[in-house]
Structures are given as C-alpha cells and as structure tokens.
Amino acid sequence: MSDFIQQIKARMSQPLPGRQAQMKMAPLSRINQLDAPVDARQSGVMVLLFEEQNQWHTLLMLRASDGHVHSGQISFPGGKKEELDKDIVETAKRECEEEIGIKQEAIQIIGVLSSLYIPPSNFHVTPAVGILNHPFEMNVSPYEVQEVIKMPLQTLFDDTKKEMRVITTSSNIVLESPVYLLNDKTVVWGATAMIISELEHLIKDLI
C-alpha cells in the first residue's frame, strides 16, 4: 500500500473535521437544516480514489435527467440503504456497482467521512472512501447516469475553481451556493460539494 493511502487511512482514523469543513461549501439555505430527522432515510455514497498518469483522481457522475429530486446533478455513486445491506459501506459499494459497473471486490475501503443530511430527498448520507487500482472497468447504467467524470484531485481542489453561483434546482428552487467548477458549464454543489470539502480538508496537502 502506498504512503499516500496509508496517510489518508491514518487521518481518517482520527476525529474528522465534519461540519466545519462541510459548511465551507454548503448552500446558504442549508445552515438551518443540518440535523437529520428521525425519519430520514439512510444512504451511502462511494468516494473512489485512483492514480492515473501520476495524479490522484476521483470519479464523479452526472445523474440522468429523470425528473427525480437530484436529476441532472453531479454526484458520487450511491443511493438508499436496502434491507439486505449489512451496513452503509455495503450500500455504497452495491450502488456503485449498479450505477457505474465497478465490481465491489475491486474497491478497497479505507474509511468513511462524516455523514450529512440532504433535506430535499430526506437522505442521511454516509460517504465511504475506497481505493481503485488502475486500470479498471466500468459498465455505466444509461438509465441512471449520463456521464462519468474522472477528476484530478489537484484540479478539483484548486482554490481558483471555487466561486458563488445562483443555482436553479430540478424543482425550480433558486438558491445561492458555493460551487466547485469542473469546467465553465459544469459545477458541483450541495451535498456532493460538502463531501468534497471534507475530503479536501483531509488530503489536499498530500497530493
């Protein structure tokens, strides 16, 4: 195992930055909706890390425009915990395989990030962090995913790629939020940006 992975594992075994890091990239309206209600649905997402051309990357995906609450948004693979899932990490791995076709046995789990609540979908989300050996195979579900994006962490964490934007959600709600810019037209905001913010806080100085 590389020194990079060992260092991430060590940091994830310590108290996490949690909300302090998450709130740096939270929509301004989120400040009063941080705590999950008792009826929140448990879900897991998979934050995949892999090395390609001497750079560490993560995988993001553009969700299909299917009319659901997170339709057409950039996210990590993931979804709702099912009864047969033994834990939330298994949920994240299963959903990742269903959505982008990466086999569960190909993912080496190194820890989990802080959970967070997503009010529009009533999900209480736990991000699992997994390592992939490159190259790897994907089999993307066209019903759930429009595009998979390989994103270098150095580019994603670049401070010049962050700004405030006015966002119109799939429910036609207009809000102001900090975003990560993937390119001129594509931004990451909301829960996914909050997860990335904690990851950035943990590992930016390692890459």
N, CA, C and O of each residue as an XYZ file, in Angstrom:
828
protein
N       0.844     -1.200      0.000
C       0.000      0.000      0.000
C       0.879      1.250      0.000
O       1.857      1.322      0.744
N       0.532      2.234     -0.833
C       1.361      3.422     -0.971
C       1.322      4.283      0.282
O       0.401      4.194      1.094
N       2.337      5.113      0.416
C       2.382      6.039      1.547
C       1.173      6.962      1.544
O       0.643      7.300      2.602
N       0.733      7.372      0.349
C      -0.428      8.257      0.237
C      -1.662      7.621      0.881
O      -2.359      8.265      1.664
N      -1.922      6.381      0.554
C      -3.092      5.691      1.098
C      -2.955      5.497      2.600
O      -3.915      5.682      3.348
N      -1.775      5.128      3.033
C      -1.541      4.954      4.468
C      -1.783      6.255      5.225
O      -2.350      6.244      6.317
N      -1.357      7.370      4.649
C      -1.558      8.668      5.305
C      -3.040      9.032      5.372
O      -3.505      9.563      6.380
N      -3.783      8.747      4.295
C      -5.228      9.015      4.328
C      -5.896      8.162      5.400
O      -6.701      8.664      6.184
N      -5.564      6.875      5.436
C      -6.159      5.987      6.435
C      -5.887      6.485      7.843
O      -6.770      6.467      8.700
N      -4.657      6.929      8.078
C      -4.296      7.426      9.408
C      -5.126      8.651      9.770
O      -5.596      8.775     10.901
N      -5.307      9.554      8.815
C      -6.082     10.766      9.095
C      -7.559     10.454      9.305
O      -8.222     11.088     10.126
N      -8.069      9.482      8.566
C      -9.475      9.134      8.704
C      -9.759      8.371      9.991
O     -10.911      8.272     10.415
N      -8.731      7.839     10.606
C      -8.916      7.149     11.884
C      -8.964      8.127     13.060
O      -9.302      7.747     14.181
N      -8.623      9.384     12.793
C      -8.663     10.434     13.815
C     -10.016     11.156     13.719
O     -10.756     10.953     12.757
N     -10.344     12.004     14.721
C     -11.589     12.784     14.621
C     -11.618     13.582     13.316
O     -10.649     14.254     12.965
N     -12.739     13.497     12.608
C     -12.881     14.144     11.301
C     -13.286     15.611     11.448
O     -13.874     15.990     12.461
N     -12.977     16.438     10.450
C     -13.355     17.859     10.523
C     -14.859     18.087     10.442
O     -15.354     19.102     10.933
N     -15.596     17.155      9.829
C     -17.055     17.184      9.859
C     -17.654     18.474      9.338
O     -17.279     18.975      8.278
N     -18.609     19.007     10.117
C     -19.378     20.169      9.661
C     -18.515     21.386      9.408
O     -18.825     22.186      8.526
N     -17.443     21.545     10.159
C     -16.579     22.703      9.953
C     -16.100     22.747      8.503
O     -16.063     23.813      7.890
N     -15.732     21.583      7.958
C     -15.295     21.521      6.566
C     -16.482     21.516      5.613
O     -16.452     22.187      4.582
N     -17.516     20.771      5.947
C     -18.687     20.679      5.069
C     -19.317     22.037      4.809
O     -19.699     22.338      3.678
N     -19.428     22.863      5.849
C     -20.155     24.119      5.720
C     -19.452     25.131      4.831
O     -20.070     26.103      4.397
N     -18.170     24.921      4.551
C     -17.464     25.828      3.647
C     -18.057     25.789      2.235
O     -17.939     26.751      1.476
N     -18.699     24.659      1.892
C     -19.261     24.518      0.548
C     -20.759     24.233      0.596
O     -21.311     23.679     -0.355
N     -21.417     24.601      1.682
C     -22.848     24.350      1.824
C     -23.667     25.489      1.234
O     -23.264     26.647      1.341
N     -24.803     25.193      0.617
C     -25.716     26.262      0.193
C     -26.094     27.134      1.378
O     -26.221     26.643      2.499
N     -26.274     28.429      1.134
C     -26.542     29.354      2.224
C     -27.822     28.996      2.966
O     -27.958     29.301      4.151
N     -28.756     28.355      2.281
C     -30.017     27.973      2.915
C     -29.884     26.749      3.816
O     -30.812     26.428      4.559
N     -28.739     26.060      3.762
C     -28.576     24.796      4.478
C     -28.289     24.987      5.967
O     -28.426     24.039      6.740
N     -27.898     26.180      6.382
C     -27.409     26.395      7.740
C     -28.443     26.022      8.799
O     -28.081     25.633      9.909
N     -29.721     26.138      8.463
C     -30.772     25.810      9.430
C     -31.346     24.411      9.230
O     -32.356     24.063      9.840
N     -30.707     23.603      8.377
C     -31.202     22.254      8.099
C     -30.069     21.241      8.155
O     -29.863     20.475      7.214
N     -29.347     21.242      9.248
C     -28.168     20.391      9.353
C     -28.460     19.034      9.990
O     -27.820     18.040      9.648
N     -29.409     18.986     10.901
C     -29.652     17.758     11.651
C     -30.702     16.895     10.968
O     -31.752     17.383     10.550
N     -30.404     15.607     10.861
C     -31.334     14.679     10.218
C     -32.498     14.363     11.147
O     -32.282     14.095     12.328
N     -33.728     14.388     10.640
C     -34.880     13.990     11.460
C     -34.885     12.475     11.671
O     -34.152     11.746     11.003
N     -35.702     12.020     12.585
C     -35.720     10.591     12.920
C     -36.194      9.741     11.756
O     -35.865      8.557     11.684
N     -36.973     10.329     10.829
C     -37.479      9.548      9.706
C     -36.604      9.652      8.458
O     -37.008      9.210      7.383
N     -35.413     10.232      8.591
C     -34.517     10.352      7.432
C     -34.119      8.964      6.934
O     -33.915      8.042      7.723
N     -34.013      8.835      5.613
C     -33.623      7.568      5.004
C     -32.103      7.468      4.946
O     -31.433      8.409      4.521
N     -31.558      6.330      5.374
C     -30.115      6.132      5.359
C     -29.637      5.823      3.942
O     -30.255      5.038      3.224
N     -28.540      6.445      3.556
C     -27.970      6.171      2.238
C     -26.448      6.247      2.309
O     -25.880      6.826      3.234
N     -25.810      5.652      1.318
C     -24.358      5.661      1.249
C     -23.888      6.055     -0.132
O     -24.503      5.690     -1.134
N     -22.796      6.802     -0.189
C     -22.171      7.132     -1.472
C     -20.718      6.672     -1.433
O     -20.121      6.534     -0.366
N     -20.165      6.441     -2.618
C     -18.803      5.923     -2.728
C     -17.878      6.980     -3.317
O     -18.056      7.410     -4.457
N     -16.889      7.394     -2.527
C     -15.852      8.309     -2.976
C     -14.667      7.453     -3.397
O     -13.935      6.938     -2.552
N     -14.478      7.302     -4.700
C     -13.419      6.449     -5.226
C     -12.176      7.276     -5.526
O     -12.265      8.365     -6.092
N     -11.024      6.753     -5.144
C      -9.736      7.389     -5.411
C      -8.873      6.423     -6.211
O      -8.796      5.237     -5.890
N      -8.223      6.935     -7.253
C      -7.342      6.094     -8.054
C      -6.246      6.963     -8.663
O      -6.418      8.167     -8.852
N      -5.121      6.329     -8.965
C      -3.971      7.036     -9.536
C      -3.908      6.763    -11.030
O      -3.952      5.613    -11.468
N      -3.803      7.837    -11.804
C      -3.696      7.736    -13.263
C      -2.734      8.808    -13.736
O      -2.891      9.980    -13.392
N      -1.747      8.423    -14.517
C      -0.735      9.346    -15.047
C      -0.110     10.171    -13.919
O       0.052     11.387    -14.024
N       0.234      9.470    -12.844
C       0.925     10.056    -11.688
C       0.119     11.131    -10.973
O       0.683     11.964    -10.263
N      -1.196     11.115    -11.158
C      -2.070     12.025    -10.427
C      -3.196     11.231     -9.783
O      -3.691     10.263    -10.361
N      -3.601     11.643     -8.576
C      -4.730     11.013     -7.923
C      -6.021     11.673     -8.394
O      -6.115     12.895     -8.502
N      -7.010     10.828     -8.669
C      -8.300     11.256     -9.202
C      -9.435     10.740     -8.328
O      -9.242      9.868     -7.481
N     -10.616     11.296     -8.548
C     -11.846     10.711     -8.058
C     -12.828     10.595     -9.216
O     -12.642     11.210    -10.266
N     -13.878      9.796     -9.014
C     -14.913      9.623    -10.028
C     -16.192     10.328     -9.594
O     -16.717     10.074     -8.509
N     -16.680     11.205    -10.442
C     -17.984     11.839    -10.254
C     -18.884     11.421    -11.410
O     -18.404     10.963    -12.446
N     -20.180     11.579    -11.228
C     -21.076     11.218    -12.315
C     -22.178     12.254    -12.453
O     -22.607     12.860    -11.471
N     -22.625     12.445    -13.673
C     -23.771     13.294    -13.976
C     -25.005     12.409    -14.002
O     -25.139     11.529    -14.853
N     -25.905     12.653    -13.057
C     -27.110     11.823    -12.970
C     -28.043     12.071    -14.154
O     -28.107     13.174    -14.698
N     -28.751     11.031    -14.530
C     -29.700     11.138    -15.638
C     -30.792     12.152    -15.313
O     -31.182     12.312    -14.157
N     -31.274     12.826    -16.335
C     -32.376     13.783    -16.174
C     -33.692     13.008    -16.212
O     -34.364     12.930    -17.241
N     -34.038     12.435    -15.049
C     -35.189     11.536    -14.977
C     -36.352     12.112    -14.177
O     -37.334     11.419    -13.913
N     -36.238     13.392    -13.788
C     -37.320     14.024    -13.046
C     -37.274     13.814    -11.552
O     -38.096     14.380    -10.832
N     -36.333     13.014    -11.056
C     -36.201     12.803     -9.624
C     -35.549     14.020     -8.967
O     -35.086     14.932     -9.652
N     -35.519     14.024     -7.631
C     -35.124     15.230     -6.904
C     -33.691     15.672     -7.216
O     -33.410     16.870     -7.212
N     -32.780     14.733     -7.484
C     -31.387     15.093     -7.798
C     -31.075     14.907     -9.278
O     -29.922     14.721     -9.667
N     -32.109     14.960    -10.083
C     -31.984     14.789    -11.528
C     -31.001     15.781    -12.133
O     -31.061     16.976    -11.846
N     -30.084     15.275    -12.983
C     -29.171     16.139    -13.721
C     -28.069     16.768    -12.906
O     -27.397     17.681    -13.385
N     -27.863     16.305    -11.685
C     -26.817     16.877    -10.831
C     -25.563     16.007    -10.855
O     -25.612     14.818    -11.166
N     -24.436     16.641    -10.514
C     -23.179     15.914    -10.338
C     -23.168     15.307     -8.940
O     -23.503     15.969     -7.958
N     -22.778     14.036     -8.869
C     -22.766     13.365     -7.575
C     -21.701     12.276     -7.559
O     -21.053     11.999     -8.569
N     -21.537     11.667     -6.388
C     -20.813     10.410     -6.282
C     -21.815      9.269     -6.499
O     -23.012      9.451     -6.275
N     -21.340      8.099     -6.932
C     -22.250      6.952     -6.995
C     -22.811      6.659     -5.603
O     -22.106      6.782     -4.602
N     -24.076      6.275     -5.554
C     -24.651      5.952     -4.257
C     -26.148      5.967     -4.268
O     -26.771      6.324     -5.268
N     -26.740      5.572     -3.135
C     -28.187      5.549     -3.040
C     -28.666      5.011     -1.712
O     -27.905      4.925     -0.748
N     -29.925      4.653     -1.670
C     -30.615      4.284     -0.430
C     -30.180      2.921      0.096
O     -29.964      1.987     -0.677
N     -30.054      2.816      1.409
C     -29.733      1.547      2.060
C     -30.918      0.600      1.937
O     -32.060      0.972      2.210
N     -30.631     -0.625      1.524
C     -31.652     -1.654      1.410
C     -31.572     -2.613      2.593
O     -30.547     -2.682      3.272
N     -32.644     -3.345      2.836
C     -32.694     -4.238      3.989
C     -31.591     -5.296      3.967
O     -31.094     -5.692      5.021
N     -31.212     -5.749      2.795
C     -30.202     -6.805      2.694
C     -28.775     -6.288      2.856
O     -27.854     -7.090      3.006
N     -28.565     -4.969      2.831
C     -27.224     -4.408      3.030
C     -26.824     -4.565      4.495
O     -27.561     -4.145      5.387
N     -25.684     -5.155      4.744
C     -25.274     -5.388      6.135
C     -24.876     -4.100      6.833
O     -24.988     -3.994      8.055
N     -24.409     -3.118      6.066
C     -24.055     -1.816      6.627
C     -24.046     -0.784      5.506
O     -24.276     -1.108      4.340
N     -23.772      0.476      5.885
C     -23.859      1.560      4.910
C     -22.720      1.517      3.889
O     -22.865      2.013      2.772
N     -21.584      0.922      4.275
C     -20.486      0.764      3.318
C     -20.883     -0.211      2.216
O     -20.573      0.002      1.044
N     -21.574     -1.287      2.604
C     -22.052     -2.226      1.593
C     -23.062     -1.549      0.670
O     -23.093     -1.823     -0.530
N     -23.882     -0.670      1.228
C     -24.810      0.104      0.392
C     -24.056      0.888     -0.666
O     -24.406      0.852     -1.846
N     -23.010      1.602     -0.237
C     -22.236      2.434     -1.167
C     -21.592      1.581     -2.256
O     -21.591      1.965     -3.426
N     -21.046      0.431     -1.882
C     -20.402     -0.448     -2.867
C     -21.423     -1.037     -3.839
O     -21.175     -1.099     -5.043
N     -22.568     -1.467     -3.315
C     -23.600     -2.049     -4.175
C     -24.125     -1.014     -5.171
O     -24.253     -1.299     -6.362
N     -24.427      0.185     -4.678
C     -24.948      1.231     -5.556
C     -23.919      1.630     -6.613
O     -24.274      1.918     -7.756
N     -22.658      1.645     -6.228
C     -21.590      1.984     -7.173
C     -21.543      0.963     -8.303
O     -21.385      1.325     -9.469
N     -21.681     -0.308     -7.956
C     -21.682     -1.342     -8.992
C     -22.920     -1.224     -9.873
O     -22.833     -1.396    -11.089
N     -24.071     -0.932     -9.271
C     -25.311     -0.824    -10.050
C     -25.284      0.369    -10.997
O     -25.804      0.293    -12.110
N     -24.676      1.475    -10.557
C     -24.730      2.704    -11.355
C     -23.612      2.806    -12.387
O     -23.857      3.182    -13.533
N     -22.391      2.474    -11.989
C     -21.278      2.647    -12.940
C     -20.507      1.361    -13.210
O     -19.517      1.374    -13.942
N     -20.954      0.244    -12.622
C     -20.437     -1.057    -13.011
C     -19.076     -1.427    -12.476
O     -18.444     -2.343    -13.003
N     -18.599     -0.749    -11.446
C     -17.325     -1.140    -10.831
C     -17.606     -2.231     -9.806
O     -18.392     -2.033     -8.880
N     -16.964     -3.377     -9.974
C     -17.209     -4.521     -9.114
C     -16.843     -4.208     -7.660
O     -15.841     -3.552     -7.377
N     -17.689     -4.697     -6.751
C     -17.480     -4.412     -5.337
C     -16.130     -4.923     -4.843
O     -15.478     -4.280     -4.020
N     -15.715     -6.078     -5.350
C     -14.450     -6.662     -4.890
C     -13.230     -5.885     -5.382
O     -12.119     -6.112     -4.904
N     -13.430     -4.960     -6.343
C     -12.320     -4.148     -6.848
C     -12.035     -2.940     -5.966
O     -11.033     -2.250     -6.158
N     -12.914     -2.684     -4.998
C     -12.804     -1.489     -4.163
C     -12.232     -1.834     -2.799
O     -12.755     -2.699     -2.096
N     -11.165     -1.159     -2.434
C     -10.553     -1.331     -1.110
C     -11.013     -0.177     -0.217
O     -10.579      0.960     -0.405
N     -11.870     -0.455      0.734
C     -12.397      0.582      1.621
C     -11.333      0.987      2.637
O     -10.718      0.139      3.285
N     -11.126      2.304      2.765
C     -10.128      2.785      3.732
C     -10.750      3.628      4.842
O     -10.039      4.074      5.743
N     -12.050      3.852      4.795
C     -12.686      4.607      5.878
C     -13.960      5.276      5.405
O     -14.372      5.121      4.256
N     -14.577      6.020      6.304
C     -15.782      6.780      5.969
C     -15.590      8.231      6.406
O     -14.872      8.521      7.363
N     -16.246      9.125      5.686
C     -16.266     10.544      6.044
C     -17.490     10.832      6.903
O     -18.278      9.930      7.186
N     -17.648     12.063      7.311
C     -18.760     12.456      8.178
C     -20.080     12.392      7.420
O     -20.159     12.779      6.254
N     -21.106     11.904      8.090
C     -22.433     11.873      7.499
C     -23.000     13.285      7.398
O     -22.565     14.194      8.105
N     -23.976     13.453      6.510
C     -24.658     14.739      6.391
C     -26.081     14.505      5.917
O     -26.397     13.474      5.324
N     -26.932     15.483      6.191
C     -28.360     15.375      5.865
C     -28.668     16.167      4.609
O     -28.194     17.291      4.439
N     -29.486     15.561      3.708
C     -29.902     16.219      2.470
C     -31.408     16.460      2.551
O     -32.184     15.532      2.325
N     -31.839     17.680      2.867
C     -33.270     17.943      3.074
C     -34.174     17.610      1.883
O     -35.225     17.009      2.103
N     -33.836     17.960      0.632
C     -34.787     17.730     -0.463
C     -35.201     16.267     -0.629
O     -36.347     15.982     -0.978
N     -34.268     15.335     -0.378
C     -34.572     13.914     -0.546
C     -34.756     13.192      0.784
O     -35.072     12.003      0.809
N     -34.559     13.914      1.897
C     -34.656     13.332      3.238
C     -33.693     12.161      3.417
O     -34.022     11.164      4.060
N     -32.507     12.295      2.845
C     -31.467     11.281      2.983
C     -30.446     11.707      4.033
O     -30.028     12.864      4.076
N     -30.051     10.755      4.877
C     -28.910     10.927      5.772
C     -27.770     10.113      5.162
O     -27.776      8.884      5.217
N     -26.801     10.805      4.585
C     -25.803     10.184      3.709
C     -24.475      9.986      4.428
O     -23.979     10.880      5.113
N     -23.914      8.790      4.256
C     -22.567      8.496      4.753
C     -21.663      8.206      3.564
O     -21.944      7.283      2.799
N     -20.573      8.976      3.384
C     -19.637      8.721      2.291
C     -18.563      7.705      2.717
O     -17.860      7.903      3.708
N     -18.455      6.632      1.955
C     -17.353      5.689      2.123
C     -16.240      6.062      1.158
O     -16.507      6.528      0.050
N     -15.000      5.861      1.569
C     -13.852      6.177      0.713
C     -13.170      4.868      0.325
O     -12.798      4.067      1.183
N     -13.013      4.667     -0.986
C     -12.414      3.433     -1.471
C     -11.318      3.696     -2.484
O     -11.346      4.690     -3.209
N     -10.346      2.784     -2.522
C      -9.229      2.868     -3.456
C      -9.451      1.889     -4.599
O      -9.835      0.740     -4.379
N      -9.207      2.353     -5.825
C      -9.270      1.520     -7.025
C      -7.881      1.382     -7.623
O      -7.130      2.355     -7.689
N      -7.541      0.190     -8.054
C      -6.316      0.027     -8.819
C      -6.606      0.328    -10.285
O      -7.604     -0.137    -10.835
N      -5.729      1.110    -10.915
C      -5.886      1.486    -12.317
C      -5.058      0.548    -13.188
O      -3.924      0.245    -12.818
N      -5.566      0.070    -14.328
C      -6.861      0.416    -14.937
C      -8.000     -0.402    -14.319
O      -7.774     -1.428    -13.678
N      -9.226      0.082    -14.528
C     -10.401     -0.615    -14.026
C     -11.499     -0.530    -15.080
O     -11.465      0.327    -15.963
N     -12.458     -1.419    -14.974
C     -13.548     -1.474    -15.939
C     -14.804     -0.849    -15.363
O     -15.082     -0.974    -14.170
N     -15.567     -0.170    -16.225
C     -16.860      0.374    -15.843
C     -17.919     -0.122    -16.822
O     -17.639     -0.371    -17.995
N     -19.127     -0.257    -16.317
C     -20.280     -0.604    -17.149
C     -21.425      0.298    -16.691
O     -22.200     -0.066    -15.806
N     -21.521      1.468    -17.301
C     -22.377      2.545    -16.798
C     -23.843      2.281    -17.145
O     -24.168      1.930    -18.280
N     -24.721      2.452    -16.159
C     -26.152      2.301    -16.380
C     -26.702      3.529    -17.103
O     -26.671      4.623    -16.539
N     -27.202      3.389    -18.326
C     -27.717      4.553    -19.058
C     -29.015      5.089    -18.468
O     -29.415      6.214    -18.766
N     -29.668      4.298    -17.641
C     -30.921      4.733    -17.029
C     -30.691      5.666    -15.843
O     -31.569      6.448    -15.478
N     -29.496      5.576    -15.245
C     -29.212      6.356    -14.044
C     -28.128      7.406    -14.247
O     -28.076      8.388    -13.508
N     -27.263      7.213    -15.239
C     -26.063      8.037    -15.376
C     -25.908      8.528    -16.809
O     -25.943      7.743    -17.757
N     -25.733      9.853    -16.952
C     -25.456     10.417    -18.277
C     -23.979     10.361    -18.625
O     -23.611     10.134    -19.777
N     -23.132     10.569    -17.621
C     -21.689     10.680    -17.881
C     -20.923     10.390    -16.598
O     -21.367     10.744    -15.506
N     -19.770      9.744    -16.737
C     -18.834      9.564    -15.620
C     -17.638     10.473    -15.859
O     -17.093     10.513    -16.962
N     -17.234     11.195    -14.836
C     -16.171     12.195    -14.945
C     -14.989     11.772    -14.091
O     -15.116     11.625    -12.876
N     -13.825     11.575    -14.734
C     -12.585     11.338    -13.999
C     -11.986     12.703    -13.655
O     -11.622     13.465    -14.550
N     -11.886     13.005    -12.377
C     -11.479     14.349    -11.966
C     -10.187     14.308    -11.159
O     -10.160     13.717    -10.080
N      -9.094     14.935    -11.667
C      -7.866     15.011    -10.875
C      -8.112     15.807     -9.590
O      -8.729     16.872     -9.622
N      -7.636     15.293     -8.481
C      -7.873     15.968     -7.206
C      -7.215     17.344     -7.160
O      -7.774     18.278     -6.585
N      -6.036     17.478     -7.759
C      -5.368     18.786     -7.757
C      -6.220     19.831     -8.457
O      -6.304     20.969     -7.996
N      -6.850     19.463     -9.556
C      -7.729     20.383    -10.278
C      -8.979     20.677     -9.472
O      -9.402     21.829     -9.377
N      -9.571     19.645     -8.891
C     -10.801     19.796     -8.117
C     -10.593     20.710     -6.915
O     -11.464     21.515     -6.586
N      -9.438     20.588     -6.258
C      -9.170     21.347     -5.035
C      -8.589     22.729     -5.281
O      -8.347     23.470     -4.328
N      -8.362     23.090     -6.525
C      -7.765     24.386     -6.865
C      -8.692     25.515     -6.397
O      -9.857     25.569     -6.792
N      -8.172     26.411     -5.555
C      -8.998     27.482     -4.998
C      -9.574     28.404     -6.070
O     -10.614     29.026     -5.853
N      -8.918     28.499     -7.214
C      -9.436     29.358     -8.282
C     -10.653     28.732     -8.964
O     -11.331     29.391     -9.751
N     -10.927     27.470     -8.665
C     -12.068     26.764     -9.255
C     -13.292     26.771     -8.335
O     -14.221     25.988     -8.533
N     -13.295     27.642     -7.342
C     -14.439     27.738     -6.434
C     -15.025     29.144     -6.526
O     -14.292     30.131     -6.579
N     -16.338     29.220     -6.543
C     -16.982     30.530     -6.554
C     -18.427     30.390     -6.097
O     -18.935     29.278     -5.947
N     -19.090     31.531     -5.876
C     -20.512     31.529     -5.546
C     -21.313     31.537     -6.836
O     -20.964     32.241     -7.784
N     -22.381     30.758     -6.875
C     -23.260     30.708     -8.031
C     -24.717     30.743     -7.580
O     -25.046     30.288     -6.484
N     -25.580     31.279     -8.423
C     -27.018     31.144     -8.228
C     -27.449     29.878     -8.957
O     -27.260     29.750    -10.166
N     -28.031     28.944     -8.206
C     -28.396     27.633     -8.723
C     -29.911     27.534     -8.841
O     -30.636     27.958     -7.942
N     -30.382     26.980     -9.938
C     -31.789     26.621    -10.076
C     -31.880     25.109    -10.016
O     -31.345     24.423    -10.887
N     -32.547     24.578     -9.002
C     -32.617     23.137     -8.793
C     -33.598     22.491     -9.762
O     -34.324     23.180    -10.479
N     -33.612     21.153     -9.774
C     -34.543     20.417    -10.632
C     -35.989     20.664    -10.237
O     -36.906     20.402    -11.016
N     -36.197     21.180     -8.998
C     -37.549     21.536     -8.535
C     -37.856     23.007     -8.755
O     -38.847     23.529     -8.244
N     -36.978     23.687     -9.538
C     -37.139     25.116     -9.859
C     -37.033     26.015     -8.630
O     -37.630     27.091     -8.587
N     -36.274     25.572     -7.639
C     -35.945     26.411     -6.493
C     -34.639     27.135     -6.809
O     -33.674     26.511     -7.250
N     -34.604     28.448     -6.586
C     -33.410     29.245     -6.849
C     -32.705     29.513     -5.521
O     -33.318     29.990     -4.566
N     -31.413     29.202     -5.475
C     -30.650     29.405     -4.245
C     -29.226     29.806     -4.579
O     -28.768     29.650     -5.711
N     -28.535     30.326     -3.576
C     -27.141     30.729     -3.742
C     -26.252     29.723     -3.023
O     -26.535     29.314     -1.897
N     -25.178     29.333     -3.691
C     -24.330     28.295     -3.119
C     -22.896     28.430     -3.615
O     -22.672     28.843     -4.753
N     -21.921     28.087     -2.774
C     -20.556     27.921     -3.278
C     -20.489     26.662     -4.121
O     -21.190     25.690     -3.839
N     -19.655     26.668     -5.151
C     -19.557     25.527     -6.058
C     -18.094     25.225     -6.365
O     -17.221     26.086     -6.257
N     -17.856     23.975     -6.750
C     -16.604     23.581     -7.396
C     -16.848     23.616     -8.907
O     -17.819     23.037     -9.392
N     -15.978     24.285     -9.642
C     -16.108     24.372    -11.098
C     -15.345     23.221    -11.746
O     -14.125     23.127    -11.607
N     -16.056     22.349    -12.451
C     -15.384     21.315    -13.223
C     -14.964     21.856    -14.578
O     -13.913     21.501    -15.111
N     -15.803     22.719    -15.122
C     -15.475     23.485    -16.329
C     -16.419     24.684    -16.354
O     -17.128     24.935    -15.379
N     -16.433     25.417    -17.452
C     -17.224     26.651    -17.499
C     -18.716     26.408    -17.283
O     -19.419     27.276    -16.764
N     -19.198     25.238    -17.677
C     -20.632     24.972    -17.619
C     -21.038     24.011    -16.510
O     -22.206     23.978    -16.121
N     -20.100     23.235    -16.001
C     -20.424     22.155    -15.066
C     -19.929     22.478    -13.676
O     -18.746     22.750    -13.477
N     -20.836     22.448    -12.709
C     -20.461     22.765    -11.340
C     -20.922     21.650    -10.407
O     -21.865     20.916    -10.700
N     -20.230     21.547     -9.275
C     -20.610     20.632     -8.206
C     -21.046     21.470     -7.016
O     -20.318     22.362     -6.581
N     -22.223     21.189     -6.491
C     -22.736     21.977     -5.380
C     -23.524     21.047     -4.448
O     -23.658     19.851     -4.708
N     -24.035     21.620     -3.367
C     -24.877     20.848     -2.460
C     -24.109     19.798     -1.688
O     -22.949     20.005     -1.332
N     -24.753     18.669     -1.426
C     -24.163     17.627     -0.580
C     -22.853     17.099     -1.151
O     -21.916     16.823     -0.402
N     -22.779     16.957     -2.479
C     -21.545     16.444     -3.083
C     -20.387     17.402     -2.846
O     -19.280     16.965     -2.528
N     -20.626     18.705     -2.997
C     -19.576     19.694     -2.714
C     -19.186     19.673     -1.240
O     -18.015     19.858     -0.909
N     -20.146     19.452     -0.360
C     -19.854     19.396      1.075
C     -18.987     18.181      1.408
O     -18.098     18.266      2.256
N     -19.242     17.061      0.747
C     -18.411     15.865      0.938
C     -17.000     16.112      0.423
O     -16.020     15.780      1.090
N     -16.900     16.703     -0.778
C     -15.584     17.005     -1.343
C     -14.816     17.947     -0.426
O     -13.603     17.805     -0.266
N     -15.507     18.904      0.174
C     -14.846     19.870      1.048
C     -14.177     19.176      2.236
O     -13.066     19.538      2.622
N     -14.847     18.191      2.808
C     -14.211     17.466      3.917
C     -13.022     16.643      3.426
O     -11.979     16.596      4.078
N     -13.188     15.990      2.262
C     -12.068     15.248      1.683
C     -10.885     16.172      1.420
O      -9.741     15.832      1.720
N     -11.172     17.340      0.859
C     -10.118     18.316      0.589
C      -9.397     18.726      1.870
O      -8.169     18.811      1.909
N     -10.178     18.976      2.912
C      -9.593     19.370      4.200
C      -8.615     18.299      4.697
O      -7.582     18.616      5.288
N      -8.953     17.031      4.451
C      -8.150     15.928      4.955
C      -6.871     15.682      4.150
O      -5.827     15.372      4.723
N      -6.951     15.820      2.817
C      -5.855     15.297      1.994
C      -5.223     16.287      1.034
O      -4.301     15.915      0.308
N      -5.679     17.528      0.998
C      -5.152     18.459     -0.009
C      -3.630     18.581      0.059
O      -2.974     18.681     -0.978
N      -3.070     18.573      1.248
C      -1.625     18.756      1.388
C      -0.837     17.490      1.045
O       0.394     17.520      1.024
N      -1.535     16.373      0.774
C      -0.850     15.121      0.467
C      -0.664     14.889     -1.031
O       0.183     14.093     -1.435
N      -1.459     15.586     -1.863
C      -1.446     15.277     -3.292
C      -0.435     16.151     -4.045
O      -0.293     16.023     -5.261
